[in-house]
Amino acid sequence: MPHSPQPWDMPPPEQRPVPGNPYATDGYGPPAPPGRRRRFGTMPAIAAAVVLLLLVAGGAVYAVSGGGWGGSTAPAPEKAARPSGTPTAPRTPAVRTPEPKRIPTSEEINAAREPGDATAWIVDDRTDLPGRNIHLNDLWIVGDTVVQAVYRKVTAHRLSDGAELWSVPLPAPVCETPVNPTPDGKVVLVYKNSQARNGNRCNQLQMIDLRTGKAGWHKELTETGSGDDTIVVHTAISGGTLAVVQDMTAAAYGVGDGAKLYDIPMENPGKCYPDDVAGGSRLLVSSDCAISFDRSKAYSQLREIDPRTGKVLWRFRTQPGWKAGKVLSVAPVVFTTLHAEERTDNWRIVSLGPGGRVRTTIDARQKGFKYCADMGTRARASRTATAPPSARTPCIWGAPARSARTTSPPESSSGA
């Protein structure tokens, strides 16, 4: 018995190109097979457009590469002709390595000298550096040489003409150097334990005699647990003592032989942790205190330590909400303090006298100020510009402030 025709028995509708669709094929063809069902729904139109753009970009990279992802010399496929009026995808420009700028020679610099001008020299170091940030370390002047650690070597040049006198290679990049060497010209620098970009430690101590260029003892800093890592390390030399702050602990070592002298005392455990050191004629240790999310309770403690014995000579404490910044001088003691919540525009310059007592405080927001420190004698401050000080008197000049508001002095001190 014949069956009546059903909808599924009917032939499929005729496929015709959609007018204005540049991607449709010419003529007629069989119906497209049904797409696979996706777990999270159908692919939106914008995703398909992104895939198309990626394919176009991939073709551009292929063409620029010179034929093949794996370095093959096979010719690139011909591009299909596009209908008129269809925008062409822009080509990906080739990345060009910037050309190094030309460094003038010493002769060119000295050619412009005038009567009374000193001679100058310049050294163009052609060391092949990796594509990453390279830390500019401290510069040491010992006798008639100038020495600096750059990347994986320590190099000395003669002050008179810039001639290289010696160079000490290192197995990994330098990550920390003290500002001051010992009185007899020795220094201890810290370099990383590997050349890896990530996951390395700043824990390799190396002593170098800056007068002879001879490498001395080598020591590795150890980590005892939480709060004692060597990811970031700060160092300072005072006399023959090397002070090292690693994370939240600090210790002192002898520069001559690398032997550990003592642990720098940690006061108020759980509230204060050493975070930086400064050396030279004095040894200063800064501590970060009352660490919490409430910045209004945070403060800093600055201590002078006897570099030979580790005894605390005096203590200085900022008021809550203020943190110690950079040490500008150790004789006299001059440093900056920063407001914990307004660190960028609210800072002070503090000068301490005997026993860590406050001598001078300057609000850097004042409308023009000048601070001059006579090294080794006294400090003075003035709100008006006076006659320039002598060449031995470093000064800090303040720019006009945006605000004239004033606050109470952020300092307090207590003797040892």
KEKE-3310 file (N, C-alpha, C; in steps of 0.2 Angstrom, whole numbers, plus 5000, padded with zeros to 4 digits):
npx = (5004:5004:5013:5008:5017:5030:5037:5051:5054:5054:5064:5079:5080:5084:5101:5107:5118:5120:5116:5129:5137:5154:5161:5154:5152:5153:5139:5129:5127:5129:5119:5126:5134:5126:5132:5143:5137:5140:5147:5146:5136:5133:5146:5149:5147:5156:5167:5171:5175:5186:5194:5196:5204:5215:5220:5223:5233:5242:5246:5252:5264:5270:5273:5282:5292:5299:5296:5289:5286:5295:5307:5308:5311:5301:5290:5279:5261:5250:5240:5223:5212:5204:5187:5182:5182:5183:5191:5209:5218:5230:5248:5259:5271:5289:5299:5312:5328:5334:5347:5362:5367:5379:5394:5403:5421:5435:5444:5436:5428:5437:5441:5433:5437:5441:5452:5458:5449:5447:5454:5445:5438:5430:5423:5418:5409:5408:5401:5391:5375:5361:5343:5336:5333:5347:5355:5362:5376:5385:5399:5416:5430:5446:5462:5471:5461:5446:5432:5419:5405:5397:5385:5391:5404:5418:5426:5441:5447:5459:5461:5466:5467:5457:5461:5459:5463:5462:5451:5438:5430:5413:5402:5389:5375:5378:5369:5369:5378:5389:5389:5401:5418:5431:5443:5455:5453:5445:5431:5414:5404:5388:5382:5371:5364:5363:5361:5348:5332:5322:5318:5330:5342:5349:5363:5377:5392:5406:5422:5433:5448:5450:5461:5471:5464:5462:5453:5445:5439:5425:5408:5392:5376:5365:5348:5337:5324:5306:5305:5318:5324:5334:5330:5329:5343:5352:5366:5380:5396:5406:5420:5429:5418:5405:5388:5373:5357:5344:5329:5320:5330:5346:5364:5381:5397:5415:5425:5438:5440:5427:5421:5407:5402:5392:5375:5364:5355:5337:5324:5309:5302:5292:5286:5295:5307:5322:5326:5335:5352:5365:5381:5399:5407:5399:5388:5372:5356:5340:5323:5308:5293:5278:5270:5257:5240:5235:5241:5242:5247:5260:5278:5295:5311:5327:5343:5360:5374:5387:5400:5410:5406:5392:5384:5370:5370:5362:5344:5331:5315:5301:5286:5269:5263:5273:5287:5304:5315:5327:5344:5353:5365:5378:5386:5384:5370:5358:5342:5327:5310:5294:5277:5266:5254:5254:5265:5271:5270:5272:5284:5299:5314:5326:5337:5349:5356:5369:5366:5355:5345:5333:5338:5336:5321:5313:5300:5296:5286:5286:5286:5299:5314:5330:5342:5357:5371:5385:5397:5402:5402:5391:5373:5362:5348:5337:5324:5325:5334:5351:5368:5377:5383:5399:5410:5411:5400:5386:5369:5351:5338:5322:5307:5293:5279:5263:5254:5250:5248:5251:5259:5261:5277:5285:5293:5301:5312:5323:5335:5349)
npy = (4994:5010:5024:5040:5055:5060:5074:5072:5065:5073:5082:5091:5109:5120:5125:5141:5155:5168:5185:5197:5191:5188:5177:5165:5151:5148:5144:5130:5118:5103:5102:5109:5099:5095:5104:5099:5096:5107:5107:5119:5127:5135:5141:5158:5171:5181:5175:5166:5176:5180:5169:5169:5181:5177:5167:5175:5183:5173:5169:5180:5181:5169:5172:5183:5176:5170:5157:5145:5137:5129:5133:5129:5130:5130:5138:5151:5149:5154:5169:5170:5179:5193:5199:5215:5229:5223:5225:5224:5214:5222:5221:5213:5222:5219:5216:5227:5227:5239:5250:5252:5268:5279:5281:5294:5297:5298:5307:5315:5321:5328:5338:5349:5356:5370:5383:5379:5369:5352:5336:5323:5306:5292:5276:5263:5250:5235:5223:5209:5210:5202:5202:5210:5219:5228:5230:5245:5246:5251:5264:5263:5272:5270:5274:5277:5272:5268:5258:5246:5235:5227:5218:5203:5204:5213:5227:5238:5254:5266:5281:5292:5291:5281:5268:5251:5241:5229:5215:5205:5191:5184:5171:5173:5185:5201:5206:5214:5227:5235:5252:5258:5254:5245:5253:5249:5246:5235:5225:5218:5209:5204:5191:5182:5165:5158:5159:5160:5167:5168:5162:5162:5165:5178:5176:5173:5177:5187:5192:5205:5212:5229:5236:5228:5219:5206:5191:5186:5177:5167:5165:5157:5163:5157:5150:5150:5148:5153:5170:5172:5173:5174:5182:5195:5206:5217:5226:5233:5241:5245:5251:5237:5228:5219:5221:5212:5212:5200:5198:5197:5196:5200:5201:5201:5201:5197:5207:5204:5189:5183:5177:5174:5187:5192:5191:5204:5212:5209:5218:5219:5207:5201:5213:5222:5222:5220:5230:5237:5243:5255:5261:5266:5278:5276:5263:5260:5253:5250:5247:5239:5242:5237:5230:5229:5229:5241:5256:5267:5264:5260:5261:5267:5261:5267:5263:5265:5255:5247:5243:5234:5226:5225:5231:5241:5258:5270:5274:5278:5283:5284:5293:5285:5280:5285:5282:5277:5283:5285:5285:5299:5303:5298:5305:5320:5311:5310:5308:5303:5304:5296:5298:5286:5284:5294:5293:5298:5312:5318:5320:5321:5328:5323:5327:5320:5322:5320:5305:5301:5311:5322:5335:5344:5346:5346:5350:5344:5349:5363:5379:5380:5376:5374:5362:5359:5349:5350:5339:5328:5339:5349:5351:5361:5371:5381:5391:5400:5405:5406:5412:5401:5386:5379:5368:5356:5354:5346:5349:5349:5354:5360:5359:5370:5368:5359:5360:5369:5364:5360:5348:5340:5337:5322:5314:5305:5301:5290:5287:5274)
npz = (5000:4995:5003:5009:5004:5015:5025:5027:5016:5005:4993:4996:4999:4986:4984:4984:4980:4991:4988:4987:4996:4998:5002:4997:4987:4969:4959:4962:4975:4986:5001:5016:5029:5044:5059:5072:5088:5101:5118:5126:5119:5103:5092:5093:5081:5081:5087:5076:5067:5074:5073:5059:5057:5065:5056:5045:5050:5054:5041:5037:5045:5041:5028:5031:5037:5028:5022:5029:5045:5051:5046:5033:5015:5007:4995:4998:4999:4986:4987:4988:4976:4981:4981:4974:4984:4996:5011:5014:5024:5036:5034:5045:5053:5051:5065:5070:5075:5086:5082:5090:5098:5093:5102:5108:5105:5117:5112:5104:5114:5121:5112:5112:5123:5134:5139:5155:5157:5163:5157:5149:5148:5140:5141:5131:5133:5126:5130:5128:5132:5140:5135:5146:5161:5167:5182:5188:5196:5212:5211:5214:5220:5222:5226:5212:5203:5196:5199:5195:5196:5183:5177:5174:5178:5186:5184:5183:5179:5174:5182:5176:5162:5158:5154:5154:5168:5176:5176:5184:5181:5184:5188:5187:5186:5195:5210:5221:5229:5240:5246:5251:5251:5261:5272:5267:5254:5251:5245:5246:5236:5230:5221:5210:5211:5200:5182:5178:5172:5181:5198:5204:5217:5227:5234:5234:5241:5237:5240:5234:5231:5228:5225:5219:5211:5214:5217:5232:5246:5245:5249:5253:5257:5269:5271:5284:5285:5285:5282:5281:5268:5253:5242:5240:5245:5255:5258:5267:5271:5285:5291:5294:5293:5287:5284:5282:5276:5275:5269:5283:5292:5299:5299:5303:5295:5294:5283:5279:5281:5279:5290:5301:5312:5321:5325:5320:5332:5334:5338:5348:5343:5330:5328:5323:5310:5302:5288:5279:5277:5280:5277:5280:5289:5299:5305:5301:5304:5298:5302:5299:5306:5316:5306:5296:5289:5291:5288:5295:5307:5306:5307:5308:5313:5317:5320:5327:5325:5334:5323:5327:5338:5338:5347:5351:5349:5349:5347:5335:5332:5321:5321:5322:5306:5298:5288:5287:5274:5262:5266:5267:5272:5283:5292:5296:5302:5290:5283:5274:5277:5274:5272:5276:5269:5259:5250:5239:5238:5251:5261:5272:5277:5288:5301:5312:5328:5341:5349:5343:5343:5337:5326:5315:5305:5289:5279:5264:5256:5257:5250:5241:5247:5254:5258:5266:5269:5279:5277:5290:5299:5303:5300:5291:5287:5276:5271:5261:5246:5247:5246:5236:5243:5248:5237:5244:5251:5250:5243:5244:5234:5235:5226:5221:5231:5230:5240:5255:5267:5284:5296:5311:5318:5312:5320:5333:5347:5356:5367:5369)
capx = (5000:5008:5012:5008:5024:5031:5042:5058:5055:5055:5071:5081:5079:5089:5106:5109:5123:5117:5119:5133:5142:5160:5163:5149:5155:5149:5135:5125:5131:5125:5118:5131:5132:5125:5138:5143:5134:5145:5145:5143:5133:5136:5151:5146:5149:5162:5173:5173:5179:5193:5198:5198:5209:5221:5223:5226:5239:5247:5249:5257:5270:5273:5277:5288:5297:5303:5294:5289:5287:5301:5313:5308:5312:5295:5287:5273:5255:5247:5234:5217:5210:5198:5183:5183:5178:5184:5197:5214:5221:5236:5253:5262:5278:5294:5302:5318:5332:5337:5354:5365:5369:5386:5397:5409:5427:5438:5447:5431:5426:5442:5442:5429:5440:5443:5457:5456:5445:5450:5453:5440:5438:5424:5424:5413:5410:5404:5399:5384:5370:5354:5337:5333:5335:5353:5356:5368:5379:5389:5405:5421:5436:5451:5468:5470:5457:5438:5430:5412:5403:5392:5382:5395:5411:5420:5432:5444:5450:5464:5457:5470:5465:5452:5463:5457:5469:5460:5444:5437:5424:5409:5398:5382:5375:5379:5363:5369:5385:5389:5392:5408:5423:5434:5448:5461:5451:5441:5423:5411:5398:5383:5379:5365:5367:5362:5359:5341:5329:5317:5319:5337:5343:5355:5366:5384:5396:5413:5427:5437:5453:5450:5468:5475:5460:5462:5447:5447:5435:5418:5403:5385:5372:5360:5342:5335:5316:5302:5307:5325:5326:5339:5328:5332:5348:5355:5373:5384:5402:5408:5426:5430:5412:5400:5382:5369:5350:5341:5322:5318:5335:5352:5370:5388:5403:5421:5427:5444:5440:5421:5418:5402:5404:5387:5368:5362:5349:5331:5321:5302:5301:5285:5284:5300:5311:5327:5324:5340:5357:5369:5388:5403:5410:5394:5384:5365:5351:5333:5319:5301:5289:5271:5268:5250:5236:5233:5247:5242:5251:5267:5283:5302:5316:5334:5348:5367:5376:5394:5402:5414:5403:5385:5380:5366:5372:5356:5338:5327:5309:5297:5279:5265:5261:5278:5292:5311:5316:5334:5349:5357:5372:5379:5390:5379:5364:5352:5338:5321:5304:5289:5270:5264:5248:5255:5272:5274:5271:5272:5290:5303:5321:5327:5344:5349:5362:5371:5361:5349:5340:5332:5341:5332:5316:5311:5294:5298:5281:5286:5287:5306:5318:5337:5345:5364:5374:5392:5399:5406:5402:5384:5368:5358:5342:5335:5318:5326:5340:5356:5374:5379:5388:5406:5409:5411:5393:5380:5363:5345:5334:5315:5303:5287:5274:5256:5250:5254:5246:5257:5257:5266:5284:5284:5299:5303:5318:5325:5342:5350)
capy = (5000:5016:5029:5047:5058:5064:5080:5070:5061:5078:5084:5097:5115:5122:5130:5147:5160:5174:5191:5201:5187:5187:5170:5160:5147:5150:5139:5126:5112:5100:5106:5108:5094:5098:5105:5095:5100:5109:5106:5125:5131:5136:5146:5164:5174:5185:5170:5164:5181:5180:5164:5171:5186:5174:5164:5180:5185:5168:5169:5186:5179:5164:5176:5187:5172:5167:5151:5139:5138:5125:5135:5126:5135:5129:5144:5153:5148:5160:5172:5170:5185:5196:5203:5222:5232:5220:5228:5219:5214:5225:5216:5213:5224:5215:5219:5228:5228:5246:5251:5256:5274:5280:5283:5298:5295:5303:5313:5320:5325:5333:5343:5355:5359:5377:5384:5378:5363:5346:5331:5318:5300:5288:5269:5260:5243:5231:5217:5207:5209:5199:5206:5211:5225:5227:5234:5249:5245:5257:5265:5264:5275:5268:5276:5280:5268:5268:5251:5245:5229:5227:5211:5197:5206:5218:5230:5243:5258:5271:5288:5297:5290:5276:5262:5245:5239:5223:5213:5199:5188:5181:5165:5175:5192:5204:5208:5219:5230:5240:5259:5260:5248:5245:5258:5246:5245:5228:5226:5211:5210:5198:5189:5176:5158:5155:5164:5159:5173:5167:5157:5162:5168:5183:5173:5172:5183:5187:5197:5207:5218:5234:5239:5223:5215:5199:5189:5183:5172:5166:5162:5157:5164:5152:5152:5146:5147:5159:5177:5172:5171:5178:5184:5202:5206:5223:5226:5239:5240:5250:5248:5230:5224:5219:5220:5209:5211:5196:5197:5200:5195:5203:5198:5205:5197:5201:5208:5200:5182:5181:5174:5178:5190:5192:5192:5210:5211:5210:5221:5218:5202:5201:5220:5226:5218:5224:5230:5240:5245:5260:5260:5271:5280:5273:5258:5261:5248:5252:5242:5241:5240:5237:5228:5227:5232:5248:5260:5273:5262:5258:5266:5264:5262:5268:5262:5265:5249:5247:5238:5229:5222:5224:5235:5247:5265:5274:5272:5283:5280:5289:5292:5280:5283:5288:5277:5280:5282:5284:5288:5303:5304:5295:5309:5318:5306:5313:5303:5305:5300:5296:5297:5279:5284:5299:5292:5302:5320:5320:5317:5325:5327:5323:5327:5318:5324:5315:5300:5300:5316:5326:5342:5348:5343:5350:5348:5345:5352:5370:5383:5381:5375:5371:5358:5358:5345:5350:5332:5328:5344:5350:5352:5368:5372:5387:5391:5405:5403:5410:5411:5394:5383:5376:5362:5350:5355:5344:5352:5347:5359:5358:5362:5373:5363:5360:5361:5372:5362:5357:5343:5340:5334:5315:5311:5305:5297:5288:5284:5267)
capz = (5000:4995:5008:5007:5005:5021:5024:5026:5009:5000:4991:5000:4995:4981:4987:4979:4983:4994:4985:4991:5000:4994:5003:4995:4981:4963:4957:4967:4978:4991:5007:5021:5034:5051:5063:5078:5094:5106:5125:5129:5115:5097:5091:5090:5075:5083:5088:5069:5064:5077:5070:5052:5058:5067:5051:5041:5054:5053:5034:5036:5049:5037:5023:5033:5040:5022:5019:5033:5052:5054:5043:5026:5010:5002:4993:5002:4995:4983:4990:4984:4974:4984:4977:4974:4989:5002:5014:5014:5031:5036:5035:5051:5051:5054:5071:5069:5081:5086:5081:5095:5097:5093:5108:5106:5108:5121:5108:5102:5120:5123:5107:5114:5129:5134:5144:5162:5158:5164:5152:5151:5144:5140:5139:5127:5135:5121:5133:5126:5138:5139:5134:5152:5164:5170:5187:5188:5203:5215:5208:5219:5218:5226:5224:5205:5199:5197:5199:5195:5194:5178:5174:5176:5179:5190:5180:5185:5174:5177:5182:5171:5154:5157:5152:5159:5172:5177:5176:5187:5179:5188:5185:5187:5187:5202:5212:5226:5230:5246:5243:5253:5252:5268:5272:5263:5247:5249:5245:5246:5232:5230:5214:5210:5211:5193:5177:5176:5173:5187:5203:5207:5224:5228:5240:5233:5243:5234:5241:5229:5233:5223:5223:5216:5207:5216:5221:5239:5249:5243:5254:5251:5262:5270:5273:5290:5286:5284:5285:5281:5261:5250:5236:5240:5250:5256:5261:5269:5274:5289:5294:5292:5295:5281:5287:5277:5278:5270:5271:5289:5297:5298:5302:5302:5294:5293:5276:5278:5280:5278:5296:5304:5318:5326:5322:5322:5336:5332:5344:5347:5338:5328:5327:5320:5306:5298:5281:5276:5281:5278:5280:5280:5295:5304:5303:5303:5302:5298:5303:5297:5312:5316:5299:5296:5283:5293:5287:5300:5313:5304:5309:5306:5319:5315:5325:5325:5328:5334:5319:5329:5343:5337:5352:5349:5352:5350:5343:5333:5330:5318:5324:5318:5300:5294:5287:5285:5267:5260:5270:5262:5274:5290:5296:5301:5300:5287:5279:5272:5280:5270:5275:5274:5264:5254:5249:5233:5239:5258:5264:5276:5278:5295:5303:5319:5332:5345:5353:5339:5344:5331:5325:5310:5301:5284:5276:5257:5252:5257:5244:5240:5253:5253:5263:5265:5275:5279:5279:5296:5304:5305:5295:5291:5282:5275:5267:5256:5243:5249:5242:5235:5247:5245:5233:5249:5255:5246:5245:5241:5233:5235:5221:5224:5233:5228:5246:5260:5274:5289:5301:5317:5316:5312:5323:5341:5348:5362:5368:5370)
cpx = (5004:5007:5012:5015:5024:5037:5049:5059:5055:5062:5073:5080:5085:5094:5108:5114:5119:5120:5123:5137:5148:5163:5159:5153:5150:5145:5131:5129:5126:5124:5124:5129:5131:5131:5137:5141:5140:5143:5143:5140:5136:5141:5148:5150:5156:5168:5175:5177:5186:5197:5201:5204:5215:5224:5226:5233:5244:5250:5254:5264:5273:5276:5283:5294:5301:5302:5294:5290:5293:5307:5314:5309:5306:5292:5280:5267:5253:5241:5229:5215:5204:5194:5184:5179:5179:5191:5202:5217:5228:5242:5256:5269:5283:5297:5309:5322:5335:5344:5357:5368:5377:5389:5403:5415:5430:5441:5442:5428:5431:5444:5439:5432:5442:5448:5454:5451:5449:5449:5448:5441:5432:5426:5418:5413:5405:5402:5392:5380:5364:5349:5333:5336:5342:5354:5363:5371:5383:5396:5410:5427:5441:5458:5467:5466:5450:5436:5422:5410:5397:5391:5386:5402:5412:5427:5434:5447:5454:5460:5460:5467:5460:5454:5461:5463:5468:5453:5443:5430:5420:5404:5391:5381:5375:5372:5363:5377:5384:5391:5399:5412:5426:5440:5454:5459:5448:5434:5421:5404:5394:5381:5374:5368:5366:5361:5352:5337:5324:5320:5326:5337:5349:5359:5373:5388:5403:5416:5432:5442:5453:5457:5472:5471:5460:5455:5449:5442:5428:5414:5396:5381:5367:5354:5339:5327:5313:5305:5315:5328:5331:5336:5330:5337:5350:5361:5376:5390:5404:5414:5428:5424:5408:5393:5377:5362:5347:5334:5321:5324:5341:5358:5376:5393:5409:5423:5433:5444:5433:5418:5412:5404:5398:5380:5366:5355:5342:5326:5313:5300:5293:5282:5289:5305:5316:5325:5330:5346:5361:5376:5392:5407:5405:5390:5377:5361:5344:5329:5312:5297:5281:5268:5261:5246:5235:5240:5248:5246:5258:5272:5290:5306:5323:5338:5355:5370:5384:5397:5406:5411:5396:5381:5376:5368:5367:5350:5334:5321:5304:5290:5275:5263:5266:5284:5299:5312:5324:5338:5353:5364:5372:5383:5389:5374:5359:5349:5331:5316:5298:5282:5268:5258:5249:5263:5275:5274:5271:5278:5294:5310:5323:5335:5345:5356:5364:5366:5355:5344:5339:5335:5338:5327:5314:5305:5296:5292:5281:5288:5295:5309:5325:5339:5352:5367:5382:5395:5404:5406:5395:5379:5364:5353:5340:5329:5320:5333:5345:5362:5375:5384:5395:5405:5409:5404:5388:5373:5357:5341:5327:5311:5297:5282:5267:5252:5254:5252:5252:5254:5262:5272:5283:5289:5298:5309:5319:5332:5343:5350)
cpy = (5006:5021:5036:5050:5061:5069:5077:5066:5067:5080:5090:5103:5116:5127:5135:5152:5166:5180:5195:5198:5185:5180:5164:5157:5149:5143:5136:5120:5109:5104:5104:5103:5097:5098:5101:5099:5101:5109:5113:5129:5131:5141:5152:5167:5178:5181:5168:5170:5182:5175:5165:5176:5182:5170:5169:5182:5180:5168:5175:5184:5174:5167:5179:5182:5169:5160:5145:5140:5134:5127:5132:5131:5134:5136:5145:5152:5155:5163:5172:5177:5187:5200:5211:5225:5229:5223:5222:5220:5217:5220:5218:5216:5220:5219:5220:5230:5235:5246:5255:5263:5275:5283:5288:5296:5300:5309:5318:5324:5330:5339:5349:5358:5366:5377:5383:5371:5356:5341:5326:5312:5296:5281:5266:5253:5239:5224:5215:5206:5206:5204:5207:5217:5223:5232:5238:5249:5251:5258:5266:5267:5273:5270:5280:5276:5269:5261:5251:5238:5230:5220:5206:5198:5212:5221:5237:5247:5264:5277:5293:5297:5285:5270:5256:5242:5231:5221:5206:5196:5184:5176:5167:5182:5195:5207:5213:5221:5235:5247:5260:5253:5249:5251:5256:5244:5238:5229:5218:5213:5204:5197:5183:5169:5154:5161:5164:5166:5173:5162:5157:5166:5173:5181:5171:5178:5182:5193:5199:5213:5223:5237:5234:5219:5208:5197:5185:5178:5172:5162:5162:5158:5159:5154:5147:5144:5153:5165:5177:5170:5176:5181:5191:5203:5214:5223:5233:5237:5246:5247:5242:5225:5225:5217:5218:5209:5206:5195:5201:5198:5199:5201:5202:5199:5201:5201:5204:5193:5179:5177:5178:5181:5190:5193:5199:5209:5213:5212:5220:5213:5201:5207:5223:5221:5222:5224:5234:5242:5251:5260:5267:5272:5277:5268:5259:5255:5251:5246:5244:5238:5241:5235:5225:5230:5239:5252:5265:5271:5260:5263:5263:5265:5262:5267:5262:5259:5249:5241:5232:5224:5221:5228:5241:5253:5270:5272:5278:5280:5285:5288:5288:5284:5286:5283:5280:5278:5280:5288:5292:5304:5301:5299:5316:5314:5310:5308:5306:5301:5301:5295:5290:5279:5289:5299:5297:5309:5322:5317:5323:5324:5328:5323:5325:5320:5319:5311:5299:5305:5320:5333:5346:5343:5348:5347:5349:5348:5360:5373:5385:5381:5373:5368:5357:5354:5346:5343:5332:5333:5345:5351:5358:5368:5379:5387:5396:5403:5408:5409:5403:5392:5381:5370:5356:5350:5352:5347:5348:5352:5357:5362:5365:5367:5364:5361:5365:5370:5359:5352:5343:5336:5326:5311:5310:5301:5295:5285:5277:5266)
cpz = (5000:5001:5006:5009:5012:5020:5023:5019:5004:4999:4995:4996:4991:4984:4982:4983:4986:4991:4989:4996:4997:4996:5001:4988:4975:4962:4963:4970:4983:4997:5012:5026:5040:5055:5069:5084:5099:5113:5128:5124:5108:5097:5089:5084:5076:5084:5081:5066:5067:5074:5063:5053:5060:5061:5046:5044:5053:5046:5033:5039:5045:5031:5025:5035:5034:5020:5024:5040:5054:5050:5036:5021:5005:5001:4997:4997:4992:4987:4985:4982:4978:4980:4978:4980:4996:5005:5015:5021:5031:5037:5042:5050:5055:5060:5070:5075:5081:5086:5087:5093:5097:5099:5106:5109:5113:5118:5106:5108:5121:5118:5108:5120:5128:5139:5151:5163:5159:5158:5154:5146:5145:5138:5137:5128:5130:5124:5130:5131:5136:5138:5141:5155:5168:5175:5187:5195:5205:5211:5214:5216:5223:5223:5217:5201:5201:5195:5199:5193:5189:5176:5177:5177:5183:5186:5183:5179:5178:5177:5177:5164:5153:5154:5157:5162:5174:5177:5179:5184:5184:5185:5184:5188:5194:5203:5217:5227:5236:5243:5245:5253:5259:5267:5268:5257:5246:5249:5244:5242:5232:5223:5215:5209:5204:5188:5174:5177:5179:5192:5206:5214:5223:5234:5239:5235:5240:5236:5236:5232:5227:5221:5219:5210:5208:5219:5227:5240:5245:5248:5251:5257:5263:5272:5279:5290:5283:5286:5284:5274:5259:5243:5235:5246:5249:5260:5262:5272:5279:5293:5290:5292:5289:5285:5281:5280:5273:5272:5277:5295:5295:5302:5300:5300:5293:5286:5275:5277:5279:5284:5299:5311:5323:5322:5325:5326:5333:5338:5342:5342:5336:5326:5322:5316:5302:5291:5276:5280:5277:5281:5279:5286:5301:5301:5305:5300:5303:5298:5302:5303:5311:5309:5299:5290:5285:5293:5292:5306:5312:5305:5307:5313:5315:5320:5322:5329:5328:5329:5321:5334:5342:5342:5349:5353:5353:5345:5341:5330:5327:5322:5319:5312:5295:5294:5285:5277:5265:5265:5266:5265:5281:5294:5293:5298:5297:5283:5278:5276:5275:5274:5272:5269:5258:5252:5244:5234:5246:5261:5267:5275:5285:5296:5310:5322:5336:5349:5349:5340:5338:5331:5320:5306:5295:5280:5268:5253:5253:5251:5243:5246:5250:5259:5262:5271:5274:5282:5285:5301:5307:5299:5296:5286:5282:5270:5261:5253:5244:5244:5242:5240:5244:5241:5238:5253:5250:5248:5241:5240:5232:5230:5224:5226:5231:5234:5251:5267:5278:5293:5306:5315:5317:5316:5331:5341:5355:5362:5370:5377)
residu = (MET:PRO:HIS:SER:PRO:GLN:PRO:TRP:ASP:MET:PRO:PRO:PRO:GLU:GLN:ARG:PRO:VAL:PRO:GLY:ASN:PRO:TYR:ALA:THR:ASP:GLY:TYR:GLY:PRO:PRO:ALA:PRO:PRO:GLY:ARG:ARG:ARG:ARG:PHE:GLY:THR:MET:PRO:ALA:ILE:ALA:ALA:ALA:VAL:VAL:LEU:LEU:LEU:LEU:VAL:ALA:GLY:GLY:ALA:VAL:TYR:ALA:VAL:SER:GLY:GLY:GLY:TRP:GLY:GLY:SER:THR:ALA:PRO:ALA:PRO:GLU:LYS:ALA:ALA:ARG:PRO:SER:GLY:THR:PRO:THR:ALA:PRO:ARG:THR:PRO:ALA:VAL:ARG:THR:PRO:GLU:PRO:LYS:ARG:ILE:PRO:THR:SER:GLU:GLU:ILE:ASN:ALA:ALA:ARG:GLU:PRO:GLY:ASP:ALA:THR:ALA:TRP:ILE:VAL:ASP:ASP:ARG:THR:ASP:LEU:PRO:GLY:ARG:ASN:ILE:HIS:LEU:ASN:ASP:LEU:TRP:ILE:VAL:GLY:ASP:THR:VAL:VAL:GLN:ALA:VAL:TYR:ARG:LYS:VAL:THR:ALA:HIS:ARG:LEU:SER:ASP:GLY:ALA:GLU:LEU:TRP:SER:VAL:PRO:LEU:PRO:ALA:PRO:VAL:CYS:GLU:THR:PRO:VAL:ASN:PRO:THR:PRO:ASP:GLY:LYS:VAL:VAL:LEU:VAL:TYR:LYS:ASN:SER:GLN:ALA:ARG:ASN:GLY:ASN:ARG:CYS:ASN:GLN:LEU:GLN:MET:ILE:ASP:LEU:ARG:THR:GLY:LYS:ALA:GLY:TRP:HIS:LYS:GLU:LEU:THR:GLU:THR:GLY:SER:GLY:ASP:ASP:THR:ILE:VAL:VAL:HIS:THR:ALA:ILE:SER:GLY:GLY:THR:LEU:ALA:VAL:VAL:GLN:ASP:MET:THR:ALA:ALA:ALA:TYR:GLY:VAL:GLY:ASP:GLY:ALA:LYS:LEU:TYR:ASP:ILE:PRO:MET:GLU:ASN:PRO:GLY:LYS:CYS:TYR:PRO:ASP:ASP:VAL:ALA:GLY:GLY:SER:ARG:LEU:LEU:VAL:SER:SER:ASP:CYS:ALA:ILE:SER:PHE:ASP:ARG:SER:LYS:ALA:TYR:SER:GLN:LEU:ARG:GLU:ILE:ASP:PRO:ARG:THR:GLY:LYS:VAL:LEU:TRP:ARG:PHE:ARG:THR:GLN:PRO:GLY:TRP:LYS:ALA:GLY:LYS:VAL:LEU:SER:VAL:ALA:PRO:VAL:VAL:PHE:THR:THR:LEU:HIS:ALA:GLU:GLU:ARG:THR:ASP:ASN:TRP:ARG:ILE:VAL:SER:LEU:GLY:PRO:GLY:GLY:ARG:VAL:ARG:THR:THR:ILE:ASP:ALA:ARG:GLN:LYS:GLY:PHE:LYS:TYR:CYS:ALA:ASP:MET:GLY:THR:ARG:ALA:ARG:ALA:SER:ARG:THR:ALA:THR:ALA:PRO:PRO:SER:ALA:ARG:THR:PRO:CYS:ILE:TRP:GLY:ALA:PRO:ALA:ARG:SER:ALA:ARG:THR:THR:SER:PRO:PRO:GLU:SER:SER:SER:GLY:ALA)
# end
